[in-house]
Amino acid sequence: MTINVAVLLVVVVIVLALGVLIAPTPVGEGIVNILGQLASGATQADR
């Protein structure tokens, strides 16, 4: 459980970092949107 939380935090940090770099492009916005949905889905399933 603790490992999953740590991995999730690392993924969030990476997604945010990539989001800042890629977000100005339409493709980047799509990718960030999809990853955001996956992250929120994983968070809800974890509860």
Secondary structure, DSSP 4 states (H G I P E B T S, - for coil): -HHHHHHHHHHHHHHHHHHHHHTTSHHHHHHHHHHHHHHHHHHHHH-
